[in-house]
Amino acid sequence: PGRGSRRARSPPSVWLAGSPTRQPLSLPGQRLGTMLPRATGLRTRGALYARRWLSGTPYSEMTIGVPKETKELEQRVAQVPETVAKLVKEGFKVEVEAGAGAAASFSDAAYEAAGAKVVDRAQTFKATIVTKVIEPTPEEAALVEDRTLISYIWPAQNKDLVDQLGKQGATVFAMDMIPRTLSRGQAFDALSSQANIAGYRAVVEAGNAYGRFFSGIMTAAGKVPPAAVLVIGGGVAGLSAITHAKALGAQVRCFDVRAAVAEQAESLGATFLKVDYEEAGEGAGGYAKEMSAEWHAAARAMLRKQCEEVDVIITTALIPGKQAPTMFTKEMISKMKRGSVTVDLAAQNGGNIETTVKDKVIVTDNGVTCIGYTDMNSRLASVSSTLFANNQMKFLLSAGPLTTKVKGEYLIDHADEAVRGMLVLEKGKLMWPPPMPATPPPPPPKAVPEAKAEVPVDYEAIYRANATNASIAAASILAVGAVSPTPAFSSMFTVFTLSTTIGYQVVWGVAPALHSPLMAVTNAISGVTALGGMHLMGGGLLPSTSAQALGAVATGMSIVNIVGGSLVTKKMLDHFKRPTDPPEFYEYYGVPVAGMAAGYFLGNAMGFKEMTTTVETAAALLCVGGIAGLATQKTARLGNTSGVAGISLGLAATLGGVHWDMGTYAQFAAIAGGSGALGTAIYSRVDPTSLPQTVAAFHSLVGLAAMFTAIGDYTNLIADASLAYDPVRLCSVGFATAIGGVTFTGSLIAFAKLNGNLSSAALKLPVRDALNASLAAATFASMAILATGPSPGLGLFCLGTNAVLSSVMGLHLVHSIGGADMPVVITILNSYSGWALCAEGFMLNQPLLTTVGALIGSSGA
């Protein structure tokens, strides 16, 4: 039935646990999950039937209102033209108050161009959903009436406001109540996005008021030491302040009651300070808890000493629903040097510093400038509004479709942890606070360890262990030499070993902040699976055999990955650029690369065949440089350029070595052009928040290309009676197929989880481990049979079985892992694709494939 007829019907009824009668389902917009406790575990056919009747409200029937913020000093706006355009595209109607975005540099014309209607203030409050930044005043709340409001609410502090909205029958979502431990909720976490900006702005304000450099300098005129900056609180705002103060060259110290912050602060280059008093500071939801009086006394003694040493103090210590703790007394501030600065980001809730005056800048008697601004985000109104609007938009678009899988319909689903956590009122009924998750059972008491006699230290043990490991390695190398079937295998093994070692050493130099771009650039480089596909291509303008067709498809998919992956890497790295960075002209490096390729083609045509090997060597070195360049942000974009140059020379060397007819060259040109255009088109549609899942999607193409190349090579092998039985080649075919299958389906599942197409929850089948073991055993069995050189029919059956089983295994393995761990999973799958490339190198006797594959495999591992 259509939407209209579905709404007109009477809702069905179901038997509810503990109820003697049949209970009707609720109004559209309320799922069965909101009526039953989860513990009932409703899984009956009747319940599944009932779910089909449940529906939300189509976006096309809803209007979003965006009134202007009226609070003093507030310059943000709840929606910006960018998010308005996306909401309108999804089907919403958007009405914006005239001048709502003016203070944040968004004109009425920009909103109208994005598809919004500019209206008066009263009209925006008549919308289906009213979106605001700051909690409404009583007058604004009255205008909401019984409609839906999404904004900051702070229900613990604003009970009168909640009561007023409840009496009106309103539905209210609080942007300050997102469950912060929910990994999916990070996209809606306005507190974090705004705190990040506030931490940055605090450093800017401190630098403006501080009379010296943050970074130390030494000139002929004299030496200026770096500023010492103390950041109190290691939450999002504190870590942001650390990052930007460190970027300006300051010596940064950090203090937080939570011991877990120490590692984060130190990874950003700060020195973490500790109190000489043992007490855990972790509270619920990732926040800090209130500490004891004894702890505060010990902390003040430590901080008093810091006041004598530091130049800038930035405080961010807040506890939800509580008055901000006083960390610095007037007496402590009096110990600071003249010209020092304090910035109190907790000024809104009373402040962490006794000298703070809300919304004012004062100078103490001893010359310390104390900044108490509460509008840090409004001082960067444009970017603050953009991030806040994105948080709200993503929440709106997830409410319903995430759990019902019905796109284009808004639904309040209590089974959605984000929706339930943020829901303060539902049709006037108080829903705050949300139900607490089940408390885990207490851990068993720790057994008191028995006193053990002191064991003397054996200093020789480590040397004996290392000598044993070295002996095993030496024996393994000799064994490989003893069973090596051909000189070509021995040579390829040497290439494999050296490349693996180089990859392992190079990746340790990559900066932790650049691990995501590393994943992207190695993914792009893994597109050299195109070289394997090119060795199978032929037939003129169109492939004439199944092997040639598989090679053409593998080449096309790989080039999509090369082009799209390289552009995605560039976009990732561009986020690290600062407006003050000098311009870069990496396009000039295209001249020597093009010159080398042209010189190679000319030399190859003149009969200098060994130039192919030297160009492949240059390509391999440039791929190594692609990873090595990510050691620092300064050289990261050069690294991406180096990787692209390496892939380009690898393609050139392969083109010169395959000796196709002109028709096949034309076939390759068409495939390369079309695939490159497709990769560019995919890249152009990717927004910054979708970069990780885009890498995963591109990566699935690498796995599939490896499978196609291996299967195509085997069909060539069984079709040519002149080719002798080669166990190395057959084993390589099996490994490339198996690893490619796992990479292909695993990457698709990773993409679906990161993109929200699949639930981020881990799939927990009762027979999970047994299923994985069975799939792996069956896959290896099919590979073992294939390695014996069976009949063509049996060989194809084993290879097909290998492909299917490995694909199922990749799907199940990754689906059994939670969405928060997908970035790590993608890194591991990236490593797998490297080993698949190595297998292709052994299979086709192509050292370049083995070199690049070992480089990617070891770096990903």
MIMARLUM-156108 format. One line per 8 residues: their letters; for each residue x, y negated, z of C-alpha. Coordinates in steps of 0.001 Angstrom, whole numbers, plus 500000, padded with zeros to 6 digits. Layout:
A	X Y Z  ...
END
This chain:
PGRGSRRA	500000 500000 500000  501018 496389 499536  501863 494115 502422  498412 492561 502528  496534 495854 502678  498956 497265 505235  498294 494311 507528  494543 494578 507136
RSPPSVWL	494362 498161 508376  493848 499050 512004  497084 500046 513640  497532 503771 514258  497709 505285 517701  500126 507747 519254  500345 509817 522422  502662 508157 524906
AGSPTRQP	504510 510097 527574  502622 509935 530874  499465 508464 529286  496179 510461 529294  494840 508571 526285  496012 507592 522859  497602 504129 522877  497355 501711 519936
LSLPGQRL	500502 500324 518463  501031 496619 519012  500712 493711 516608  502939 493384 513546  506280 492235 514813  506442 494748 517667  508085 498129 517146  507276 501342 518921
GTMLPRAT	510706 501061 520528  509435 498049 522487  506651 500122 524059  508582 503121 525285  511587 503442 527519  514527 504904 525662  514636 507805 528080  511494 509296 526501
GLRTRGAL	513603 510064 523430  510525 509987 521136  511359 512113 518080  508010 513727 517188  506497 513825 513714  503696 511578 514950  506200 508978 516109  508031 509045 512819
YARRWLSG	504674 508685 511049  503832 505722 513250  507109 503974 512410  506080 503831 508751  503156 501620 509745  505299 499161 511669  506199 495991 509838  507593 492574 510512
TPYSEMTI	506786 489205 509014  508056 488596 505465  510557 485747 505243  508390 484146 502557  505682 483513 505183  508055 481807 507627  509367 478266 507964  512493 477240 509847
GVPKETKE	512494 473788 511429  515682 471809 512097  515042 468751 514299  517696 466174 515059  519540 466560 518374  518685 463670 520705  520932 464315 523706  523462 461563 524331
LEQRVAQV	526859 462237 522681  525512 465312 520832  526318 465101 517116  525877 468708 516015  522979 470072 513981  521515 473582 514143  521623 474269 510386  523941 472963 507679
PETVAKLV	523392 472872 503899  525508 476026 503443  523318 478124 505765  520134 476492 504514  520972 477662 500987  521433 481242 502227  518196 481185 504227  516260 479818 501261
KEGFKVEV	517805 482475 499025  516537 485150 501444  513012 483721 501193  512641 481342 504173  511288 477826 503815  513430 475277 505658  512331 471849 506898  514973 469420 508174
EAGAGAAA	514323 466188 510034  515530 463135 508152  519003 462219 509376  519417 465441 511411  522869 466133 509994  524104 462588 509484  526292 462551 512603  527961 465755 511406
SFSDAAYE	528535 464330 507891  525669 466262 506235  523396 464021 504187  519678 464495 503551  520507 464823 499861  522814 467770 500607  520005 469538 502469  517575 468929 499614
AAGAKVVD	520127 470233 497112  520399 473406 499235  516640 473952 498995  515384 472362 502221  512534 469898 502557  513367 466696 504471  510435 465822 506773  509644 463767 509871
RAQTFKAT	510464 464929 513389  506999 466175 514321  506822 468396 511249  510027 470275 512119  508509 471375 515444  505517 472867 513616  507747 475418 511860  507442 479142 512584
IVTKVIEP	510917 479097 514112  512475 475936 515569  516279 475977 515624  518224 473655 517903  521693 473394 519391  521077 471982 522878  518216 473171 525119  515070 471081 524470
TPEEAALV	513883 468290 526708  510419 468751 528319  508989 466551 525559  510623 468650 522837  509540 471884 524536  505937 470662 524465  506212 470183 520691  507298 473818 520281
EDRTLISY	503904 474909 521675  503518 478702 521249  505995 479075 518399  509536 480512 518380  512594 478568 519547  516257 479520 519058  518846 477365 520839  521021 477197 523913
IWPAQNKD	518698 477705 526885  520784 478585 529973  517774 480232 531673  519474 480575 535077  520062 476814 535272  516870 475646 533503  514090 477542 535275  511609 474643 534924
LVDQLGKQ	512163 474598 531171  511657 478363 530935  508479 478101 533013  507127 475346 530745  507816 477296 527579  506326 480432 529145  503066 478667 530023  502848 477513 526397
GATVFAMD	503135 481112 525166  506383 480454 523303  508915 483036 522157  512456 481927 523027  515902 483249 522082  518936 481920 523965  522125 481529 521952  524000 481608 525267
MIPRTLSR	522736 485105 526148  524291 487231 523409  525719 490435 524973  529405 489583 524594  530575 493179 524922  528514 494168 521858  530959 494353 518948  528252 493594 516362
GQAFDALS	527199 490578 518412  530430 488749 517626  528791 487405 514464  526081 485729 516606  528326 484648 519497  527925 480882 519482  529628 480555 522861  532826 481987 521398
SQANIAGY	532702 480033 518145  532150 476763 519981  534690 477545 522724  537318 478196 520053  536776 474686 518698  536723 473149 522175  540096 474735 522991  541590 473281 519827
RAVVEAGN	540117 469835 520479  541410 469876 524062  544962 470174 522727  544314 467348 520253  542978 465078 523018  545914 465963 525272  548406 465244 522501  546751 461913 521826
AYGRFFSG	547011 460854 525472  550468 462313 526104  553264 459844 525480  555826 462258 524023  556258 465062 521533  554830 468479 522284  557795 470075 520505  561356 469448 521594
IMTAAGKV	563698 467665 519223  567392 466903 519159  568745 463948 517181  571745 461653 517250  569610 459269 519294  569089 461836 522027  567341 465033 523072  563629 465323 523901
PPAAVLVI	562606 468527 525726  559363 470276 524711  556244 469571 526721  555219 472145 529330  551502 472955 528960  549528 474953 531542  546251 476509 530376  543859 477731 533064
GGGVAGLS	541539 480465 531829  542243 483056 529163  538842 483191 527532  538170 482096 523967  538737 478389 524725  541890 479084 526706  543407 481366 524077  542577 478784 521403
AITHAKAL	544325 476092 523447  547360 478352 523884  547521 479033 520148  547404 475390 519110  549653 474051 521870  552199 476698 520934  551840 475773 517262  552766 472187 518172
GAQVRCFD	555958 473450 519797  555043 473218 523478  556184 475652 526143  552889 477190 527230  551950 478865 530505  548643 480583 531199  546811 481583 534339  543650 483668 534691
VRAAVAEQ	542121 485806 537430  541730 488704 534959  544871 490778 534638  543773 491930 531157  544339 488384 529852  548096 488683 530444  548719 490795 527351  546630 488504 525126
AESLGATF	548337 485349 526397  551814 486821 526044  551058 488017 522499  550393 484355 521623  553737 483281 523096  552589 482021 526508  554093 482874 529890  551456 484462 532140
LKVDYEEA	551477 483329 535777  550534 485639 538635  549265 485015 542160  551045 486708 545018  547779 488280 546232  546201 491495 544932  542532 491134 543875  540845 492142 540615
GEGAGGYA	539157 489260 538801  537176 491072 536101  533430 490494 536297  530425 491707 534325  530189 491097 530588  533847 490231 530171  533646 487090 532336  535682 486319 535424
KEMSAEWH	534098 486787 538863  534222 484564 541929  537341 485227 543968  537847 485391 547743  539004 482460 549871  542325 484235 550531  542976 484585 546817  542163 480905 546227
AAARAMLR	544634 479870 548935  547409 481897 547310  546463 480562 543875  546568 476931 545062  550054 477410 546439  551234 478708 543055  549383 476010 541087  550674 473232 543356
KQCEEVDV	554204 474214 542347  553173 474257 538680  551818 470716 538958  555328 469535 539768  556715 471161 536622  554168 470852 533795  553252 467868 531620  549767 468880 530456
IITTALIP	547045 470905 532199  544041 472225 530268  541367 473984 532339  538600 476228 530985  537488 478189 534087  533715 478718 534115  531461 481381 535645  527952 481701 534081
GKQAPTMF	525263 480104 536220  527748 478814 538807  529400 475539 539693  532855 475393 538101  535532 476434 540633  537881 473694 541780  541385 474794 540779  543245 471482 541288
TKEMISKM	542681 469068 544176  543519 465376 544096  546551 466124 546246  547806 468657 543664  547320 466201 540783  549294 463623 542751  552319 465920 542394  552298 465593 538587
KRGSVTVD	554757 463342 536771  553695 459910 535583  552436 460119 532010  551076 463648 532430  547628 464605 531124  544775 466836 532320  541897 467970 530107  538954 469566 531954
LAAQNGGN	536728 471649 529676  534590 472577 532698  533566 468951 533278  529944 469745 532321  529625 472040 535378  531488 469907 537880  535022 470420 536618  538046 472455 537673
IETTVKDK	539966 469297 538657  538883 466986 541458  540027 463882 539589  537792 464633 536578  535010 462154 535874  532363 463529 533531  532516 462000 530031  535237 459577 531098
VIVTDNGV	538997 459141 530784  540637 457807 533942  544234 457202 535014  545167 458139 538595  547307 456015 540894  550355 458112 539982  549777 457612 536237  548118 460909 535269
TCIGYTDM	545530 460609 532475  542466 462761 533303  540119 463564 530421  536594 464759 531258  534841 464766 527884  531867 467125 527621  531379 466555 523902  534513 468271 522555
NSRLASVS	532481 470124 519945  530728 466959 518810  534156 465428 518240  534477 468040 515493  530792 467963 514636  531027 469201 511052  532930 472426 511704  531136 473012 515036
STLFANNQ	527762 472733 513298  528862 475025 510480  529970 477805 512817  526934 477417 515084  524611 477494 512079  526315 480646 510808  525793 482282 514210  522089 481435 514156
MKFLLSAG	521626 482423 510512  523275 485821 510943  521168 486521 514006  517978 485578 512176  518811 487758 509181  519661 490727 511413  516513 490578 513570  514510 493374 512007
PLTTKVKG	516462 494585 508969  519318 495923 511092  517144 498496 512854  514180 498938 510498  516314 498912 507327  513537 496847 505710  515107 493796 504125  513297 490483 504004
EYLIDHAD	511163 490978 507141  511661 489365 510550  510902 491588 513537  511505 491400 517292  512823 494876 518045  513646 495624 521661  515763 498553 520526  518206 496035 519022
EAVRGMLV	520630 495206 521836  521401 491758 520445  517725 490804 520099  516811 492155 523539  519783 490495 525189  518964 487053 523773  515187 487290 524282  514166 484999 527168
LEKGKLMW	510422 484739 526482  508139 486755 524212  504732 485190 523621  505075 483521 527026  506091 486675 528891  509391 486365 530774  511886 488872 529338  514977 487504 531066
PPPMPATP	517158 488923 532434  517441 491865 530029  517552 495378 531488  520965 496332 532763  522683 499248 531043  522773 502472 532995  525490 502413 535635  528103 505071 534928
PPPPPKAV	528701 507572 537726  531524 506624 540081  534863 508193 539253  535878 511147 541383  538106 510222 544312  541748 510300 543463  543690 513079 545045  546384 511884 547388
PEAKAEVP	549646 512836 545731  551882 515047 547760  555206 513656 548714  557823 515023 546374  561470 515380 546971  563527 512880 545011  564773 514478 541813  568235 513466 540654
VDYEAIYR	568296 511615 537320  569582 513720 534432  571348 511191 532210  572295 513876 529720  568678 514896 529054  567910 512193 526500  571077 512996 524559  570264 516722 524547
ANATNASI	566705 515987 523328  567925 513677 520560  570572 516191 519493  567875 518894 519360  565626 516706 517198  568534 515869 514907  569343 519576 514563  565735 520346 513614
AAASILAV	565817 517540 511024  569101 518822 509579  567735 522379 509379  564559 521109 507673  566557 519224 505041  568665 522307 504342  565499 524398 504089  563998 522011 501545
GAVSPTPA	567183 522238 499510  567147 526026 499702  563547 526366 498439  563673 523467 495970  562399 524932 492675  563934 522359 490317  566464 519500 490288  563556 517152 489580
FSSMFTVF	561921 518174 492851  565129 517563 494800  565529 514147 493206  561899 513275 493977  562317 514463 497570  565263 512066 497944  563140 509194 496622  560314 510172 498975
TLSTTIGY	562546 510318 502056  564308 507006 501414  561048 505193 500578  559342 506496 503714  562233 505245 505844  562192 501834 504144  558429 501499 504607  558685 502404 508283
QVVWGVAP	561416 499831 508890  559796 497049 506868  556355 497235 508496  557794 496739 511999  558823 493235 510949  555268 492178 510084  553783 489597 512468  550786 490953 514469
ALHSPLMA	548596 488071 513288  549190 489178 509688  548127 492809 510072  544812 492192 508252  546569 490617 505225  549075 493523 505398  546165 495929 505072  544864 493955 502098
VTNAISGV	548191 493642 500263  549069 497343 500682  545574 498159 499447  546207 496057 496326  549602 497686 495790  548016 501129 496133  546225 500245 492899  549309 501600 491135
TALGGMHL	547184 504737 490871  546548 503035 487519  549982 504299 486427  548899 507900 486999  545719 507343 485016  547692 505734 482191  549819 508878 481825  546622 510790 481053
MGGGLLPS	545102 508298 478605  545030 508900 474874  542727 509668 471967  542814 506313 470206  540074 503762 470716  538046 506272 472752  539149 509262 474870  538814 512592 473064
TSAQALGA	539287 515008 476000  537989 515217 479536  541504 514561 480888  541817 511402 478798  538385 510219 479936  539260 510815 483605  542538 508959 483099  540741 505992 481533
VATGMSIV	538217 505803 484387  540988 506117 487010  542940 503324 485311  539903 501041 485206  539008 501558 488855  542610 500994 489906  542841 497710 487994  539616 496518 489675
NIVGGSLV	541362 497191 492984  544612 495514 491902  542971 492297 490718  540254 492056 493376  542541 493216 496185  545261 490712 495292  542764 487850 495210  541224 488947 498539
TKKMLDHF	544715 489005 500068  545316 485481 498803  542036 484311 500320  542973 485892 503660  546366 484219 503668  544893 480861 502676  543081 480822 506030  546489 480512 507676
KRPTDPPE	547336 477367 505676  547199 474053 507442  546243 470795 505715  549694 469441 506546  551543 472329 504857  553478 471305 501732  552062 472369 498346  553179 475730 496952
FYEYYGVP	553874 476582 493316  554220 480342 493233  553024 480367 489630  556585 479510 488624  557629 483020 489644  555465 484285 486802  558106 483032 484366  560898 485487 485352
VAGMAAGY	558373 488331 485663  556950 487641 482189  560479 487182 480843  561601 490511 482279  558548 492290 480863  559098 490735 477418  562799 491614 477499  561939 495175 478478
FLGNAMGF	559458 495612 475635  562032 494253 473179  564833 496473 474526  562556 499506 474588  561639 498924 470946  565374 498700 470099  566021 502121 471666  567299 501215 475146
KEMTTTVE	565183 503857 476859  566948 503684 480236  565564 500180 480724  562333 501879 481827  564089 503227 484934  565651 499854 485786  562329 498006 485408  560635 500613 487626
TAAALLCV	563378 500022 490208  562683 496286 490094  558951 496975 490493  559581 499150 493554  561829 496499 495146  559199 493816 494592  556552 496029 496259  558896 496409 499230
GGIAGLAT	559243 492613 499233  555453 492314 499226  555306 493944 502648  558516 492399 503982  557190 488919 503115  554433 489330 505713  557009 489118 508495  556110 485437 508985
QKTARLGN	553281 483135 507963  555818 481005 506103  556696 483823 503672  553360 485687 503660  552015 484153 500447  555374 484758 498787  554980 488400 499854  551615 488633 498109
TSGVAGIS	553159 487117 494978  556011 489637 495173  553537 492530 495423  551593 491313 492377  554867 490955 490445  555856 494510 491394  552538 495935 490207  552791 493942 486960
LGLAATLG	556279 495274 486174  555134 498790 487066  552317 498494 484519  554765 497114 481949  557245 499980 482508  554455 502525 482136  553147 500881 478961  556641 501076 477491
GVHWDMGT	557119 504703 478468  553867 506356 477359  554368 505947 473563  550672 505719 472676  549225 505086 469260  547820 501604 468587  544253 502786 469191  545084 503880 472753
YAQFAAIA	546844 500569 473419  543639 498840 472327  541648 501155 474610  543896 500175 477531  543572 496465 476709  539780 496741 476776  539801 498661 480071  542292 496275 481697
GGSGALGT	540392 493194 480567  537005 494480 481678  538272 495825 485003  540183 492636 485747  537076 490565 485071  535010 492841 487324  537571 492576 490151  537543 488780 489827
AIYSRVDP	533731 488675 489833  533555 490797 492998  536132 488581 494694  534237 485404 493794  531152 486663 495655  533022 487443 498872  532722 484995 501777  535451 484772 504470
TSLPQTVA	533499 486879 506985  533217 489763 504496  536916 490135 503678  537629 493248 505825  534726 495264 504402  535647 494132 500895  539121 495614 501379  537441 498885 502405
AFHSLVGL	535204 498839 499316  538169 498250 497008  540041 500986 498815  537400 503584 497975  538272 503016 494309  541888 504027 494992  540772 507341 496526  538434 508093 493641
AAMFTAIG	541122 507180 491083  543572 509583 492779  540978 512377 492574  540243 511724 488896  543947 511620 488000  544636 514924 489775  541650 516670 488192  542555 515262 484764
DYTNLIAD	546151 516453 485105  544947 519965 485998  542678 520117 482953  545720 519153 480856  547721 521886 482550  545243 524679 481841  544568 523443 478291  548223 523528 477217
ASLAYDPV	549530 527104 477049  553102 525808 476618  553164 524455 480187  554715 526964 482572  553304 527791 486013  554603 525143 488417  553691 525600 492114  554957 522094 492995
RLCSVGFA	552649 520520 490451  549672 522630 491520  550242 521819 495210  550506 518138 494299  547210 518334 492382  545541 519867 495447  546943 517303 497884  546089 514315 495652
TAIGGVTF	542505 515572 495287  542037 516267 499001  543547 513005 500240  541738 511042 497529  538404 512594 498561  538850 511695 502230  539931 508152 501292  537029 507669 498867
TGSLIAFA	534111 508586 501130  535793 507418 504339  536310 503940 502873  532679 503783 501738  531447 504587 505254  533857 502019 506733  532492 499412 504298  528884 500283 505160
KLNGNLSS	529526 499984 508915  531375 496681 508666  528786 495290 506251  525820 496281 508416  524435 498829 505930  524968 501571 508518  524656 501459 512288  527960 500773 513996
AALKLPVR	527248 503582 516464  529389 506693 516139  527679 509776 514728  527828 512424 517465  526868 515796 516060  527001 518639 518611  529246 520656 516281  531432 517723 515259
DALNASLA	534826 519251 516050  533902 522675 514702  532584 521075 511501  535781 519079 510975  537940 522149 511589  535857 524256 509195  535980 521639 506446  539757 521246 506834
AATFASMA	540320 525016 506824  538162 525519 503733  539932 522649 501957  543381 524089 502671  542187 527546 501598  541075 526219 498226  544438 524441 497840  546317 527634 498708
ILATGPSP	544436 529634 496056  545054 526874 493513  548798 526946 494242  548995 530605 493181  548187 529678 489582  544805 531416 489218  542753 531723 486045  541442 528424 484619
GLGLFCLG	537907 529167 485761  538896 530020 489314  541340 527105 489401  538644 524608 488405  536290 526114 490994  538929 525746 493731  539705 522193 492656  536024 521248 492597
TNAVLSSV	535521 522845 496004  538521 520893 497279  537055 517622 495979  533600 518222 497500  534825 519468 500885  537394 516690 501309  534769 514069 500403  532331 515487 502970
MGLHLVHS	535141 515581 505530  536016 511915 504921  532365 510937 505265  531906 512828 508546  535247 511849 510069  534663 508112 509630  530944 508246 510452  531918 509787 513810
IGGADMPV	533880 506651 514763  532293 503462 516144  532112 500289 514076  534473 498359 516375  537306 500698 515354  536744 500355 511592  539752 498023 511016  542011 500728 512466
VITILNSY	540253 503370 510365  540805 501321 507203  544512 501075 508035  544713 504863 508412  542817 505428 505143  545228 502992 503512  548044 505238 504712  546249 508272 503257
SGWALCAE	546068 506621 499839  549841 506193 499988  550336 509919 500511  547927 510571 497609  550169 508366 495458  553192 510405 496580  551400 513567 495489  550732 511966 492086
GFMLNQPL	554434 511097 491830  555442 514735 492385  552626 515888 490081  553617 513643 487150  557350 513431 488010  557087 509637 488321  559508 508203 490939  557759 504819 490999
LTTVGALI	554518 506426 492206  556408 508344 494897  558311 505242 496002  555252 502992 496314  553149 505795 497813  555713 506557 500538  556054 502833 501230  552284 502422 501741
GSSGA	551860 505732 503573  554569 505060 506135  553648 501399 506626  549981 502269 507223  550872 505058 509628
END
